[in-house]
Amino acid sequence: MNRHHLLLLPKSFFTKRFVAVVVLINLLFMFVLSSLASAADSQTPGAPQLDAKSAILMDAESGQILYQFKADVAAPPASMSKMMTEYLVSRAVKQGKLSWDEKVKVTENAAKQKGSRIFLAEGDQHTIKELYVAMAVGSANDATAQLAESVAGSEEAFAKQMNETAAELGMTTAHFINSTGLDRADMPEKFRPSSIEGETVMSARDSAILAYHILKEEPEFLETAKIQKYKFRERDKKAIDNWNWMLGSNKDNPNLRKFAYEGVDGLKTGHTSKAGNCFTGTALRNGTRLIAVVMGVPGGTNDGKRFLETAKLFDYGFNNFEKKTIIQAKATVPEYETLKVKKGVSTKLPVVTATDITVLIPKGQPVVPVVQEVKSTPDPLVAPIKLGDKVGTVTYKYKDPSTQEDKTISVDLIAAEDVDKASWWRLLFRAIGNFFSGLFKGIVNLF
């Protein structure tokens, strides 16, 4: 078709061609965007490929993230939300609001709970500790609801405490409507919350943050979490097994041996039809403790797949990362070897780091910390100061090689020697010297 032939074509021909080209370009653009989004949401290269809707792996000592996949997506956590109930009950005991041997009477709400339970009857009496074990080991919804009411008076009031505490701990997606993690429709109708909307949701990151605080602040919880089985009542014919089949102690159990993982001693499972299979676990090996979370693992509650997926995370963490001290204890800070002191025999105080800074990093990869900020505490320092006194902080910045995120970490600075208070005579002559020094500089600057 030559130029003259094109001139003979109707205008509608060009309009249709133009529309077709525009549509094609839009389709290509959408395809590229979709590909980029998929790449951004894919799992970490080199890390285990998990059959889960979201997951995260955290260093329990520092809170450092070693792996994440859709970790900030809020989703139903099912019974993993009981970790917050465990945290608040334990805190109430420490604050003297409850005691472990205190007996409480079972309420209507607790007696009417569905799902996993120990079949509490209204009016029964049990100790806080008995109910706590039933919740932590057997994931008993009735025991959990009773504990919530014992702390706050009602489960709805307790859920509000859960939400307030989540905000305090830095959990940005967590929203609780009850103490158990049950869907609203599965709660006893009479006791469904009227002042809290929606359903319970929590991201994998928030679940790891919650576990991190439990391990830091309530480490004794693990003594309960690792109980393999127990009888709630002496008359019970059958003991209740721990839903955490991944416990390292299960290596001697022929039925659970394939799920047992060396070092696992907590924390909490979860399952509902909406949540799928979830698990927040922790394992300690060779001085390193990790926290792993998987959410939305497909399959039934009795196939144990969530534990096999969690094992992939633990294997990845323990096999590919190593502890590395990036700042030594009692080290000087370049260009900040001393801090200014007032009213001392000396006007400068040598300072060193109080402790080391150790991080988990991929094996063989370097980390270079850079000084970001040095602060005196108080500012200014005032003599006398004793060797070993805390006198400030230093904050370092470094790039996390596992996530490529910029991280900051702080460590205390301590006095490397004594600085006695100067006599009034020394201070007077120092003041006179400073005066004339300043005056001389002022005169020089005039010329």
C-alpha positions as CSV (number, residue, x, y, z in Angstrom):
1,M,0.0,0.0,0.0
2,N,1.6,3.3,-1.1
3,R,1.1,6.9,0.0
4,H,-1.7,7.5,-2.5
5,H,-3.6,4.5,-1.4
6,L,-3.4,5.6,2.2
7,L,-5.0,8.9,1.3
8,L,-8.0,7.0,-0.1
9,L,-8.7,5.2,3.3
10,P,-11.6,6.5,5.4
11,K,-10.7,8.5,8.6
12,S,-12.4,5.8,10.7
13,F,-9.6,3.4,9.7
14,F,-7.0,5.6,11.4
15,T,-9.2,6.1,14.4
16,K,-9.6,2.4,15.0
17,R,-5.9,1.9,14.5
18,F,-5.1,4.6,17.0
19,V,-7.5,3.1,19.6
20,A,-6.0,-0.3,19.1
21,V,-2.4,1.0,19.7
22,V,-3.5,2.8,22.8
23,V,-5.2,-0.3,24.2
24,L,-2.1,-2.4,23.4
25,I,0.1,0.1,25.2
26,N,-2.2,0.1,28.2
27,L,-2.2,-3.7,28.4
28,L,1.6,-3.8,28.2
29,F,1.9,-1.1,30.9
30,M,-0.5,-3.1,33.2
31,F,1.5,-6.3,32.6
32,V,4.8,-4.5,33.6
33,L,3.2,-3.1,36.7
34,S,1.8,-6.5,37.7
35,S,5.2,-8.1,37.1
36,L,6.9,-5.5,39.3
37,A,4.3,-5.9,42.0
38,S,4.8,-9.7,42.0
39,A,8.5,-9.3,42.2
40,A,8.3,-6.9,45.1
41,D,6.0,-9.3,46.9
42,S,8.0,-12.5,46.2
43,Q,9.9,-14.3,48.9
44,T,13.5,-13.5,49.6
45,P,15.9,-14.9,47.0
46,G,17.9,-17.7,48.5
47,A,15.5,-18.1,51.4
48,P,13.1,-21.1,51.8
49,Q,10.1,-21.0,49.6
50,L,7.1,-21.4,52.0
51,D,3.6,-22.6,51.4
52,A,2.1,-19.8,53.6
53,K,0.3,-16.5,53.1
54,S,2.8,-14.6,55.3
55,A,5.9,-15.3,57.4
56,I,8.7,-13.7,59.3
57,L,12.0,-14.8,61.0
58,M,13.3,-12.7,63.9
59,D,16.4,-12.7,66.2
60,A,14.9,-12.9,69.7
61,E,17.8,-11.0,71.2
62,S,17.8,-7.9,69.1
63,G,14.5,-8.0,67.2
64,Q,16.5,-8.0,64.0
65,I,14.5,-9.4,61.0
66,L,16.3,-12.2,59.1
67,Y,13.5,-13.0,56.6
68,Q,10.1,-11.6,55.8
69,F,7.3,-12.4,53.3
70,K,4.1,-10.3,53.3
71,A,4.9,-9.8,57.0
72,D,2.7,-6.7,57.4
73,V,-0.5,-8.1,56.0
74,A,-3.1,-8.2,58.7
75,A,-4.9,-11.5,58.8
76,P,-6.9,-13.7,61.3
77,P,-4.3,-15.1,63.8
78,A,-6.7,-17.5,65.4
79,S,-5.4,-18.7,68.8
80,M,-2.0,-17.0,68.3
81,S,-3.9,-14.0,69.8
82,K,-3.8,-15.9,73.1
83,M,-0.2,-14.8,73.4
84,M,-1.5,-11.3,74.3
85,T,-3.8,-12.9,76.9
86,E,-0.9,-14.8,78.3
87,Y,1.2,-11.6,78.4
88,L,-1.5,-9.6,80.2
89,V,-2.4,-12.3,82.7
90,S,1.3,-12.7,83.6
91,R,1.7,-8.9,84.0
92,A,-1.4,-8.8,86.2
93,V,0.1,-11.4,88.5
94,K,3.4,-9.5,88.7
95,Q,1.5,-6.3,89.5
96,G,-0.3,-8.0,92.3
97,K,-3.8,-7.8,90.7
98,L,-4.0,-11.6,90.6
99,S,-2.1,-14.5,92.2
100,W,-1.3,-17.8,90.6
101,D,-3.0,-19.8,93.5
102,E,-6.1,-17.5,93.6
103,K,-9.3,-19.5,92.9
104,V,-11.9,-17.9,90.5
105,K,-15.5,-18.9,89.8
106,V,-16.3,-19.8,86.2
107,T,-18.7,-17.4,84.5
108,E,-21.4,-17.9,81.9
109,N,-19.3,-16.5,79.1
110,A,-16.4,-18.9,79.8
111,A,-18.7,-21.9,80.1
112,K,-20.3,-21.2,76.7
113,Q,-17.1,-21.0,74.7
114,K,-16.8,-23.1,71.6
115,G,-13.8,-24.8,69.9
116,S,-10.8,-26.1,71.8
117,R,-11.8,-26.2,75.5
118,I,-11.6,-28.0,78.8
119,F,-15.4,-28.0,79.3
120,L,-15.6,-25.6,82.3
121,A,-19.0,-25.5,83.9
122,E,-20.5,-22.3,85.2
123,G,-19.8,-22.0,88.9
124,D,-16.7,-24.3,88.9
125,Q,-13.7,-22.9,90.8
126,H,-10.2,-23.2,89.5
127,T,-6.9,-21.4,90.2
128,I,-5.4,-18.8,87.8
129,K,-2.4,-21.1,87.3
130,E,-4.6,-24.1,86.3
131,L,-6.5,-21.9,83.8
132,Y,-3.2,-20.4,82.5
133,V,-1.7,-23.9,81.8
134,A,-4.9,-24.9,80.0
135,M,-4.7,-21.9,77.8
136,A,-1.0,-22.1,77.1
137,V,-0.8,-25.8,76.5
138,G,-4.3,-26.9,75.4
139,S,-5.4,-23.6,73.8
140,A,-8.6,-23.8,75.8
141,N,-11.0,-21.0,74.8
142,D,-13.1,-21.4,78.0
143,A,-10.0,-21.1,80.3
144,T,-8.8,-18.1,78.2
145,A,-12.1,-16.2,78.5
146,Q,-12.2,-16.8,82.2
147,L,-8.7,-15.4,82.6
148,A,-9.7,-12.4,80.6
149,E,-12.7,-11.7,82.9
150,S,-10.6,-12.3,86.0
151,V,-8.2,-9.5,84.8
152,A,-10.6,-6.9,83.5
153,G,-14.1,-7.8,84.7
154,S,-15.4,-8.6,81.2
155,E,-13.9,-10.1,78.0
156,E,-14.8,-6.9,76.1
157,A,-13.0,-4.7,78.6
158,F,-10.0,-7.1,78.4
159,A,-10.0,-6.9,74.6
160,K,-9.7,-3.1,74.9
161,Q,-6.7,-3.7,77.2
162,M,-5.2,-6.0,74.5
163,N,-5.6,-3.2,71.9
164,E,-4.0,-0.6,74.1
165,T,-1.1,-2.9,74.9
166,A,-0.6,-3.7,71.3
167,A,-0.1,0.0,70.5
168,E,2.3,0.3,73.5
169,L,4.4,-2.6,72.1
170,G,4.5,-1.1,68.6
171,M,2.2,-3.6,67.0
172,T,0.7,-1.5,64.1
173,T,-1.8,-3.9,62.6
174,A,-3.1,-5.9,65.6
175,H,-6.8,-5.5,66.4
176,F,-8.5,-7.7,69.0
177,I,-12.2,-8.2,69.7
178,N,-11.8,-11.0,72.3
179,S,-9.2,-12.9,74.3
180,T,-9.3,-16.2,72.3
181,G,-8.9,-15.3,68.6
182,L,-12.3,-16.8,67.7
183,D,-14.4,-15.1,64.9
184,R,-17.2,-12.9,66.2
185,A,-19.8,-15.4,64.9
186,D,-18.2,-18.2,67.0
187,M,-18.4,-16.3,70.3
188,P,-21.3,-16.8,72.6
189,E,-23.9,-14.4,71.1
190,K,-24.7,-12.7,74.4
191,F,-21.0,-11.7,75.0
192,R,-20.1,-10.5,71.5
193,P,-18.4,-7.0,71.9
194,S,-20.7,-4.0,71.0
195,S,-18.0,-1.3,71.4
196,I,-15.3,-3.0,69.3
197,E,-15.9,-3.4,65.6
198,G,-14.6,-5.9,63.1
199,E,-12.7,-9.1,63.7
200,T,-9.4,-10.0,65.3
201,V,-6.5,-9.5,62.9
202,M,-2.7,-9.5,63.3
203,S,0.3,-9.5,60.9
204,A,3.2,-11.9,61.1
205,R,5.4,-9.0,62.2
206,D,3.1,-8.1,65.0
207,S,3.0,-11.7,66.2
208,A,6.8,-11.8,66.2
209,I,6.9,-8.5,68.1
210,L,4.5,-9.9,70.7
211,A,6.6,-13.0,71.1
212,Y,9.7,-10.9,71.4
213,H,8.3,-9.0,74.3
214,I,7.0,-12.2,76.0
215,L,10.5,-13.7,75.8
216,K,12.2,-10.5,77.0
217,E,9.8,-9.6,79.8
218,E,8.1,-13.0,80.8
219,P,10.8,-15.6,80.0
220,E,9.3,-17.9,82.7
221,F,6.4,-18.4,80.3
222,L,8.5,-21.0,78.4
223,E,8.4,-23.3,81.5
224,T,4.6,-23.5,80.8
225,A,4.7,-23.4,77.0
226,K,7.0,-26.5,76.8
227,I,4.8,-28.8,78.9
228,Q,4.1,-31.8,76.6
229,K,0.8,-32.9,78.2
230,Y,-1.2,-32.4,81.3
231,K,-4.4,-33.4,83.1
232,F,-6.6,-30.5,84.0
233,R,-8.6,-32.5,86.6
234,E,-7.4,-35.6,88.4
235,R,-10.6,-37.4,87.3
236,D,-10.0,-36.7,83.6
237,K,-9.4,-40.0,81.8
238,K,-7.1,-38.5,79.2
239,A,-4.3,-36.0,79.3
240,I,-4.4,-33.0,77.0
241,D,-1.5,-32.8,74.5
242,N,0.3,-29.6,73.7
243,W,-0.8,-28.4,70.3
244,N,2.9,-27.4,69.6
245,W,4.0,-30.6,68.0
246,M,7.4,-28.9,67.2
247,L,8.6,-29.1,70.8
248,G,12.1,-30.5,70.8
249,S,11.0,-32.9,73.6
250,N,8.7,-34.6,71.1
251,K,11.7,-36.4,69.5
252,D,10.9,-39.4,71.7
253,N,7.2,-39.4,70.7
254,P,6.8,-41.8,67.7
255,N,3.7,-39.9,66.5
256,L,5.2,-36.5,66.6
257,R,8.9,-37.3,66.0
258,K,8.9,-36.0,62.4
259,F,7.8,-32.5,63.6
260,A,10.1,-32.2,66.7
261,Y,12.8,-29.6,66.2
262,E,15.8,-29.3,68.5
263,G,15.6,-26.2,70.6
264,V,11.9,-25.4,70.2
265,D,10.3,-24.7,73.6
266,G,7.3,-22.4,72.7
267,L,5.1,-20.5,71.8
268,K,1.5,-20.7,70.3
269,T,-0.4,-22.4,67.5
270,G,-3.6,-21.1,65.9
271,H,-6.3,-22.5,63.6
272,T,-9.7,-21.4,62.3
273,S,-11.3,-21.9,58.9
274,K,-10.6,-18.2,58.0
275,A,-7.1,-18.1,59.4
276,G,-5.9,-21.5,58.2
277,N,-3.0,-23.0,60.1
278,C,-0.8,-20.5,62.0
279,F,2.2,-20.9,64.3
280,T,4.5,-18.6,66.3
281,G,7.5,-20.6,67.4
282,T,10.8,-20.0,69.1
283,A,13.9,-22.1,69.2
284,L,17.3,-21.8,71.0
285,R,20.5,-23.3,69.6
286,N,24.1,-22.6,70.5
287,G,23.2,-19.4,72.3
288,T,21.0,-18.0,69.5
289,R,17.2,-17.8,69.9
290,L,15.0,-17.2,66.9
291,I,11.3,-16.4,66.6
292,A,9.5,-17.7,63.5
293,V,5.9,-17.0,62.4
294,V,3.9,-18.6,59.6
295,M,0.3,-17.7,58.8
296,G,-2.3,-19.1,56.5
297,V,-0.6,-22.5,55.9
298,P,-3.1,-24.7,54.0
299,G,-4.2,-28.1,55.1
300,G,-5.9,-29.6,58.1
301,T,-5.0,-29.1,61.8
302,N,-3.8,-32.7,62.0
303,D,-1.3,-32.8,59.1
304,G,1.4,-30.7,60.9
305,K,2.3,-28.8,57.7
306,R,2.7,-25.5,59.6
307,F,5.5,-27.0,61.7
308,L,7.3,-28.3,58.6
309,E,7.1,-24.8,57.1
310,T,8.4,-23.3,60.3
311,A,11.3,-25.7,60.3
312,K,12.3,-24.3,56.9
313,L,12.6,-20.9,58.5
314,F,14.6,-22.1,61.5
315,D,16.9,-24.1,59.3
316,Y,17.5,-20.9,57.2
317,G,18.2,-18.8,60.2
318,F,20.5,-21.3,62.1
319,N,22.4,-22.4,58.9
320,N,22.9,-19.2,57.1
321,F,23.5,-16.6,59.8
322,E,26.2,-16.0,62.4
323,K,26.7,-13.7,65.3
324,K,29.2,-11.0,64.7
325,T,30.4,-8.4,67.1
326,I,30.6,-5.1,65.2
327,I,31.5,-2.9,68.2
328,Q,33.7,-4.2,71.0
329,A,33.0,-3.5,74.7
330,K,35.3,-0.8,76.2
331,A,36.2,0.6,72.8
332,T,36.8,4.2,72.1
333,V,34.6,6.1,69.6
334,P,36.7,7.6,66.8
335,E,36.6,11.5,67.1
336,Y,34.6,11.2,70.3
337,E,37.3,9.7,72.6
338,T,36.5,12.3,75.3
339,L,33.5,14.3,76.5
340,K,33.5,17.8,78.1
341,V,33.3,18.1,81.9
342,K,32.5,21.1,84.0
343,K,33.9,21.8,87.5
344,G,36.5,18.9,87.2
345,V,40.2,18.7,87.8
346,S,40.2,17.8,84.1
347,T,37.9,19.4,81.5
348,K,37.8,16.3,79.4
349,L,36.7,12.8,80.3
350,P,37.9,9.7,78.3
351,V,34.9,7.5,77.5
352,V,34.4,3.9,76.2
353,T,31.5,1.7,75.2
354,A,29.9,-0.1,78.1
355,T,29.1,-3.3,76.2
356,D,29.6,-4.8,72.8
357,I,27.2,-4.7,69.9
358,T,26.5,-8.1,68.3
359,V,24.2,-8.7,65.4
360,L,23.1,-11.7,63.3
361,I,24.3,-11.4,59.7
362,P,24.5,-13.7,56.7
363,K,27.7,-15.7,57.0
364,G,30.6,-14.1,55.3
365,Q,29.0,-10.7,54.7
366,P,30.6,-7.5,56.3
367,V,28.8,-4.9,58.4
368,V,30.4,-1.5,58.7
369,P,28.9,0.6,61.6
370,V,29.1,4.4,61.2
371,V,28.8,6.8,64.2
372,Q,25.6,8.7,63.8
373,E,25.3,10.5,67.2
374,V,27.0,10.9,70.5
375,K,25.2,12.3,73.5
376,S,26.3,13.2,77.1
377,T,24.0,12.2,79.9
378,P,23.5,14.7,81.4
379,D,24.6,17.5,79.2
380,P,27.0,18.9,80.2
381,L,28.8,16.4,82.5
382,V,29.6,17.8,85.9
383,A,32.4,16.5,88.1
384,P,32.9,14.4,90.2
385,I,32.7,11.4,87.9
386,K,33.7,7.9,88.9
387,L,35.3,5.2,86.7
388,G,32.5,3.1,85.1
389,D,29.7,5.7,85.5
390,K,27.3,6.0,82.6
391,V,28.0,9.3,81.0
392,G,26.3,9.1,77.6
393,T,25.2,7.1,74.6
394,V,26.6,6.5,71.1
395,T,24.3,5.6,68.2
396,Y,25.6,3.7,65.2
397,K,24.1,3.3,61.8
398,Y,24.6,0.3,59.5
399,K,23.0,-1.4,56.6
400,D,21.4,-4.8,57.4
401,P,22.9,-7.1,54.7
402,S,19.9,-9.5,55.0
403,T,17.2,-6.9,54.3
404,Q,19.3,-4.0,52.9
405,E,17.5,-1.7,55.4
406,D,19.3,1.0,57.3
407,K,19.5,0.1,61.0
408,T,20.5,2.1,64.1
409,I,21.6,0.7,67.4
410,S,22.8,2.5,70.5
411,V,25.1,1.6,73.4
412,D,26.0,3.3,76.6
413,L,29.2,5.2,77.1
414,I,31.0,5.0,80.5
415,A,33.8,6.9,82.1
416,A,37.2,5.4,81.5
417,E,38.7,7.1,84.5
418,D,37.8,9.2,87.6
419,V,37.5,13.0,87.3
420,D,37.5,14.6,90.7
421,K,35.9,17.9,91.4
422,A,38.3,20.8,91.1
423,S,39.0,23.2,94.0
424,W,37.5,26.6,94.0
425,W,41.0,28.0,93.6
426,R,41.6,26.0,90.4
427,L,38.2,26.9,89.1
428,L,38.9,30.6,89.7
429,F,42.2,30.6,87.8
430,R,40.6,28.6,85.0
431,A,37.8,31.2,84.8
432,I,40.3,34.0,84.7
433,G,42.3,32.2,82.1
434,N,39.2,31.6,79.9
435,F,38.3,35.3,80.3
436,F,41.6,36.6,79.0
437,S,41.8,34.0,76.3
438,G,38.4,35.0,75.1
439,L,39.4,38.7,75.3
440,F,42.6,38.2,73.4
441,K,40.8,36.3,70.6
442,G,38.2,39.1,70.4
443,I,41.0,41.7,70.0
444,V,42.8,39.7,67.4
445,N,39.5,39.4,65.4
446,L,39.3,43.2,65.3
447,F,42.3,43.4,63.2
